[in-house]
Amino acid sequence: MNYILADFNKHKALLPFTYTRPTSAIRCGILTLKEKWEQRLNTNVSHLTEDYLQTKYPLTETNDNVVIAGNIFATNELCEAINALKLGQKLMYNDTVVAYRATAVHTPTIELTQVLFEGDCDGIDHTWDIFSKNGKALEADFELITKGRTSQPIPDNVQVIHPERVFIEEGAVLNFAILNASSGSIYIGKNAEVMEGSIIRGGFALLEHSATKLGTKIYGPTTVGPHSKVGGELNNSVIFGYSNKGHEGFLGNSVLGEWCNIGADSNTSNLKNNYAEVKLWDYESGRFAKTGLQFCGLMLGDHSKCGINTMFNTGTVVGVSANIYGAGYPRNFIPSFNWGWTAR
C-alpha cells in the first residue's frame, strides 16, 4: 500500500501556517503530524496538498493508494483500521472521512463503501488546536519515541521532580536547571541546551539543536522545535522550528511558524481584560470567528518578525513574511508581507 496524507478541506482553516506547508507538516507535540504517521506505520508517506506546494512536498501515486486526512493524529488503533481497508472502501468517524483506499488518488469518496471507526479519533481542525491539544500530543509522542530506550543521565547539578518522566537525547547539555515533570513529560532533543537557571514545568519538548537561554521560565505544555532559541517566559505555546524568542517577554497560548523572530521585551496578551471569549481572524470567512477559548495569544506565520517591545493584543493573527514594528498595539489581524505598524 502507498500512504498519502491529504489536506482535504483543512487548508484554509489552518492558515496562515498552511500557506507554506501541508496540514500534515504542522508540529503538535514533539513530532509533526506526518512524522507521527510515519513512525506508527513504519513507512514513508507523501503529500496531497495545494498545487503550489506540491513541488516542495511531492505526491507519490501507485495503483493501490491509501489516502489519509493529514490533520488527524495517528494512533495504533487508527493504523490497524486503515490497514484493514480494502480497495474501494473509506474509513469514517462520525461524518468525517478519515481515510480511503483506491486505485486512483482523486477518487470521489461518495463512490466508496463506508466502514465506521468507533475508536478515539482526534486532530487539528483550527489553528488554536495546535497549542490547546499540544499536551495530549506531546504525551503520545513521548511514549512513542522513548519506548524501550534509555535516557542519557541527568546531570547532578540539575534538580528534577519525577526523573522517570524526563528523557534526554545524546549530545544534549543541561546545567543548573530545574525540571518538574509532575504535570507532564519533558523531552530534551539531540544537541539541545538547557542553560543555567532555566525553570521548566512539563509537558515540554526541546528539539534538536535548540536552546533555553539563561533564566528561561517555561510552563507546559510547550514545544520548541529544532534549531530555535527561547528566553523569558513561555506558557502553553508551540514553536515549529528555526525561530527565536530569545529575550525577556511573555509568549502564551501561541503558535509560531518557522523562521520567525520575536524582538526583545515583546509580549503577547492571552487573556482579555473582561475575560470574554477570544475571537481570531478566520481566512475562510474573512472575519473574526469565535474560538471557544478564554486564553489565546498569537498566531505568527512563517518568516514573520517583530521589533523590540512589540505588544500583541489578545488573539492576534499574523500572516507570512510580515515585519512588525512601531508604537502602540498592532491590529489583531496583520496580513502577509505587511511592513511596519503605526497605532491609530
C-alpha positions as CSV (number, residue, x, y, z in Angstrom):
1,M,0.0,0.0,0.0
2,N,1.1,3.6,-0.8
3,Y,0.3,6.0,2.0
4,I,-0.7,9.6,1.3
5,L,-1.6,12.4,3.7
6,A,-4.1,14.8,2.2
7,D,-5.2,18.3,3.2
8,F,-8.8,17.5,2.3
9,N,-10.8,20.7,3.3
10,K,-8.5,21.8,6.1
11,H,-6.0,24.0,4.2
12,K,-7.9,27.3,4.7
13,A,-8.9,26.6,8.2
14,L,-5.2,26.3,9.2
15,L,-3.9,29.4,7.6
16,P,-1.5,31.2,8.0
17,F,0.5,28.1,8.8
18,T,-0.7,26.2,5.7
19,Y,0.3,29.0,3.4
20,T,3.8,27.4,3.4
21,R,3.2,23.7,4.3
22,P,0.6,20.9,4.0
23,T,-1.6,20.3,7.1
24,S,0.4,17.2,7.9
25,A,3.7,19.2,8.2
26,I,2.3,21.1,11.3
27,R,4.1,20.3,14.5
28,C,1.9,19.5,17.6
29,G,3.5,17.6,20.5
30,I,7.1,16.5,19.7
31,L,6.5,15.4,16.1
32,T,4.8,16.8,13.1
33,L,1.6,15.1,12.0
34,K,3.4,13.4,9.2
35,E,6.2,12.1,11.5
36,K,3.5,10.6,13.8
37,W,2.1,8.6,10.8
38,E,5.5,7.5,9.6
39,Q,6.5,6.3,13.0
40,R,3.3,4.3,13.6
41,L,3.0,3.0,10.0
42,N,6.8,2.3,9.9
43,T,7.0,3.6,6.3
44,N,7.3,6.8,4.3
45,V,4.3,8.9,3.3
46,S,3.8,11.5,0.7
47,H,1.5,14.6,0.5
48,L,-1.6,15.6,-1.4
49,T,-1.8,19.3,-1.0
50,E,-2.3,22.6,-2.8
51,D,-0.8,22.8,-6.3
52,Y,1.8,25.5,-5.4
53,L,3.1,23.4,-2.5
54,Q,3.2,20.1,-4.4
55,T,6.7,20.7,-5.8
56,K,8.2,21.0,-2.4
57,Y,6.0,18.3,-0.9
58,P,5.7,15.8,-3.7
59,L,3.0,13.2,-4.2
60,T,3.7,9.5,-4.9
61,E,0.9,7.7,-6.6
62,T,0.6,3.9,-7.4
63,N,-2.3,1.7,-8.2
64,D,-3.0,1.0,-4.6
65,N,-3.3,4.2,-2.6
66,V,-4.3,4.8,1.0
67,V,-5.3,8.5,1.4
68,I,-5.4,9.7,5.0
69,A,-6.7,13.0,6.4
70,G,-3.5,14.9,7.1
71,N,-4.9,16.8,10.1
72,I,-5.6,13.6,12.1
73,F,-3.4,12.4,15.0
74,A,-2.0,8.9,14.2
75,T,-2.8,6.1,16.7
76,N,-2.1,2.4,16.7
77,E,-5.9,1.7,16.6
78,L,-6.4,4.0,13.6
79,C,-3.4,2.5,11.8
80,E,-4.9,-1.0,12.3
81,A,-8.3,0.1,11.0
82,I,-6.7,1.9,8.0
83,N,-4.5,-1.1,7.1
84,A,-7.7,-3.3,7.2
85,L,-9.4,-1.3,4.4
86,K,-9.9,-3.0,1.1
87,L,-9.8,-1.3,-2.3
88,G,-12.9,0.8,-2.7
89,Q,-13.5,1.4,1.0
90,K,-13.4,4.5,3.1
91,L,-13.0,4.8,6.9
92,M,-15.5,7.2,8.6
93,Y,-15.5,8.7,12.0
94,N,-18.9,10.3,12.6
95,D,-19.3,12.4,9.4
96,T,-15.6,12.7,8.7
97,V,-13.7,10.8,6.1
98,V,-10.5,9.7,7.9
99,A,-9.0,7.6,5.1
100,Y,-9.8,5.7,1.9
101,R,-8.2,3.1,-0.2
102,A,-8.4,3.4,-4.0
103,T,-6.6,2.8,-7.3
104,A,-6.8,6.5,-8.1
105,V,-5.8,9.2,-5.6
106,H,-8.6,11.6,-6.7
107,T,-11.4,9.0,-6.5
108,P,-14.7,10.7,-5.3
109,T,-15.3,9.4,-1.7
110,I,-19.0,9.3,-2.3
111,E,-18.4,6.3,-4.6
112,L,-16.6,4.3,-1.9
113,T,-18.1,1.8,0.6
114,Q,-18.3,3.1,4.2
115,V,-16.5,1.5,7.1
116,L,-17.2,3.0,10.6
117,F,-14.4,3.7,13.0
118,E,-15.6,3.7,16.7
119,G,-12.3,4.3,18.5
120,D,-10.6,7.6,19.5
121,C,-10.0,10.0,16.6
122,D,-8.7,13.5,17.1
123,G,-6.8,16.1,15.2
124,I,-6.1,19.7,14.3
125,D,-9.2,21.4,13.0
126,H,-8.3,25.0,13.9
127,T,-5.1,26.9,14.4
128,W,-5.7,27.2,18.2
129,D,-5.9,23.4,18.4
130,I,-2.2,23.4,17.8
131,F,-1.5,24.7,21.3
132,S,-4.7,23.5,23.1
133,K,-4.1,19.9,22.0
134,N,-0.3,20.1,22.4
135,G,-0.3,18.4,25.8
136,K,-2.2,15.3,24.6
137,A,0.0,15.1,21.5
138,L,3.2,15.6,23.5
139,E,2.5,12.7,25.9
140,A,1.6,10.3,23.0
141,D,4.8,11.3,21.1
142,F,6.9,10.9,24.2
143,E,5.7,7.4,24.8
144,L,6.1,6.5,21.1
145,I,9.7,7.7,20.7
146,T,11.1,6.8,24.1
147,K,9.6,3.3,24.5
148,G,12.3,0.7,25.0
149,R,15.1,3.3,25.0
150,T,17.3,4.6,27.8
151,S,17.7,8.3,28.5
152,Q,21.1,10.0,28.9
153,P,21.9,10.5,32.6
154,I,20.6,13.7,34.2
155,P,23.5,15.8,35.4
156,D,24.0,16.0,39.2
157,N,23.6,19.8,39.2
158,V,20.1,19.6,37.7
159,Q,17.2,19.5,40.1
160,V,14.4,17.1,38.9
161,I,11.0,16.1,40.1
162,H,9.8,12.8,38.6
163,P,13.0,11.9,36.7
164,E,11.3,8.8,35.2
165,R,9.3,11.2,33.0
166,V,12.4,13.0,31.7
167,F,14.2,11.8,28.6
168,I,17.5,13.3,27.4
169,E,18.9,12.5,24.0
170,E,22.5,12.1,23.1
171,G,24.6,15.3,23.0
172,A,22.1,17.4,25.0
173,V,23.7,19.8,27.6
174,L,21.9,20.7,30.8
175,N,23.4,22.8,33.6
176,F,21.9,24.1,36.9
177,A,18.3,23.9,35.7
178,I,15.1,22.8,37.4
179,L,12.9,20.2,35.7
180,N,9.4,19.5,37.1
181,A,7.7,16.6,35.3
182,S,4.8,16.4,37.7
183,S,2.3,17.8,35.2
184,G,3.8,16.3,32.0
185,S,6.8,14.6,30.4
186,I,9.9,16.5,29.5
187,Y,11.9,15.7,26.3
188,I,15.3,17.2,25.5
189,G,16.4,16.5,22.0
190,K,19.8,15.8,20.5
191,N,22.4,18.5,20.9
192,A,19.9,20.8,22.6
193,E,21.0,23.0,25.5
194,V,19.2,24.0,28.7
195,M,21.2,26.9,30.1
196,E,21.7,27.8,33.7
197,G,18.7,29.0,35.7
198,S,16.1,27.6,33.3
199,I,12.9,26.5,35.2
200,I,10.8,24.1,33.2
201,R,7.4,22.6,34.1
202,G,6.2,19.8,31.8
203,G,4.9,18.8,29.4
204,F,7.8,20.2,27.4
205,A,9.8,19.3,24.3
206,L,13.0,21.0,23.3
207,L,14.0,19.6,19.9
208,E,17.5,19.1,18.4
209,H,19.9,22.0,18.3
210,S,17.6,24.3,20.3
211,A,18.2,26.1,23.5
212,T,16.6,27.7,26.5
213,K,18.6,30.8,27.4
214,L,19.7,31.8,30.9
215,G,16.8,32.1,33.4
216,T,14.1,30.9,31.0
217,K,10.7,30.1,32.6
218,I,8.5,27.6,30.8
219,Y,5.1,26.4,31.7
220,G,3.8,23.4,29.8
221,P,2.5,22.0,27.6
222,T,5.1,23.8,25.4
223,T,7.1,22.7,22.4
224,V,10.2,24.3,21.0
225,G,11.0,22.9,17.5
226,P,14.5,22.3,16.1
227,H,17.2,25.0,15.7
228,S,15.4,27.5,17.9
229,K,16.2,29.7,20.9
230,V,13.8,30.7,23.7
231,G,14.1,33.0,26.7
232,G,11.9,35.0,29.0
233,E,8.5,33.3,29.9
234,L,6.6,30.8,27.7
235,N,3.3,29.2,28.6
236,N,1.4,26.5,26.5
237,S,2.9,27.5,23.2
238,V,4.3,25.7,20.1
239,I,7.2,26.9,18.0
240,F,7.5,24.9,14.8
241,G,11.3,25.4,14.4
242,Y,14.1,27.6,13.1
243,S,12.7,30.5,15.1
244,N,13.8,32.7,18.0
245,K,12.2,34.2,21.0
246,G,15.5,34.7,22.7
247,H,14.9,37.5,25.2
248,E,12.6,38.6,28.0
249,G,8.9,38.9,27.4
250,F,5.9,36.7,27.6
251,L,4.6,34.2,24.9
252,G,1.4,32.4,26.0
253,N,-1.2,30.2,24.3
254,S,0.5,30.9,21.0
255,V,1.9,29.3,17.8
256,L,5.0,30.5,15.9
257,G,5.8,29.1,12.5
258,E,9.3,28.6,11.1
259,W,11.9,31.4,10.6
260,C,10.2,33.8,13.0
261,N,11.8,36.2,15.4
262,I,10.4,37.9,18.4
263,G,12.2,41.1,19.4
264,A,13.5,41.7,22.9
265,D,10.8,42.5,25.6
266,S,7.9,41.8,23.3
267,N,4.8,40.4,24.9
268,T,1.6,38.6,23.9
269,S,-1.7,39.1,25.7
270,N,-3.5,35.8,26.0
271,L,-6.5,37.0,28.1
272,K,-9.0,39.8,27.6
273,N,-9.5,42.3,30.4
274,N,-13.2,41.4,30.5
275,Y,-12.4,37.6,30.4
276,A,-14.5,37.3,27.3
277,E,-14.2,34.6,24.7
278,V,-11.3,35.3,22.3
279,K,-12.0,35.7,18.6
280,L,-9.4,35.0,15.9
281,W,-9.2,36.1,12.2
282,D,-10.8,33.4,10.0
283,Y,-9.3,33.3,6.5
284,E,-12.2,31.3,5.1
285,S,-15.0,33.8,6.1
286,G,-12.9,36.9,6.0
287,R,-13.9,37.9,9.5
288,F,-13.2,37.3,13.2
289,A,-14.6,34.0,14.5
290,K,-15.2,32.7,18.0
291,T,-12.7,30.2,19.3
292,G,-14.5,29.0,22.4
293,L,-11.3,29.9,24.4
294,Q,-10.7,32.3,27.2
295,F,-6.9,32.1,26.7
296,C,-5.5,32.7,23.2
297,G,-2.4,34.7,22.2
298,L,-0.5,35.0,18.9
299,M,-0.6,33.0,15.6
300,L,2.6,34.0,13.7
301,G,3.1,32.8,10.2
302,D,6.4,31.7,8.7
303,H,9.2,34.3,8.2
304,S,7.3,37.0,10.2
305,K,9.2,39.1,12.7
306,C,8.6,41.8,15.2
307,G,10.8,44.6,16.6
308,I,11.7,45.1,20.3
309,N,8.9,45.9,22.8
310,T,6.1,44.8,20.4
311,M,2.8,44.4,22.2
312,F,0.5,41.8,20.7
313,N,-3.2,42.0,21.7
314,T,-5.2,39.0,22.7
315,G,-5.9,36.8,19.7
316,T,-3.6,38.3,17.1
317,V,-3.1,36.6,13.7
318,V,-0.1,37.5,11.5
319,G,0.4,36.2,8.0
320,V,3.7,35.2,6.2
321,S,6.7,37.5,6.0
322,A,5.3,40.4,7.9
323,N,7.7,42.8,9.6
324,I,6.0,44.4,12.6
325,Y,7.4,47.5,14.4
326,G,6.2,50.8,15.7
327,A,4.3,52.3,18.7
328,G,1.1,51.0,20.2
329,Y,-0.7,47.8,19.7
330,P,-0.8,46.3,16.2
331,R,-4.2,45.4,14.9
332,N,-5.5,41.9,15.6
333,F,-5.1,40.8,12.0
334,I,-1.9,41.6,10.1
335,P,-1.8,40.4,6.5
336,S,1.1,38.7,4.9
337,F,4.0,40.9,3.8
338,N,2.8,43.8,6.0
339,W,5.7,46.2,6.7
340,G,5.6,48.3,9.9
341,W,2.8,49.5,12.1
342,T,1.6,52.9,13.4
343,A,-1.0,53.0,16.1
344,R,-4.2,55.0,15.4
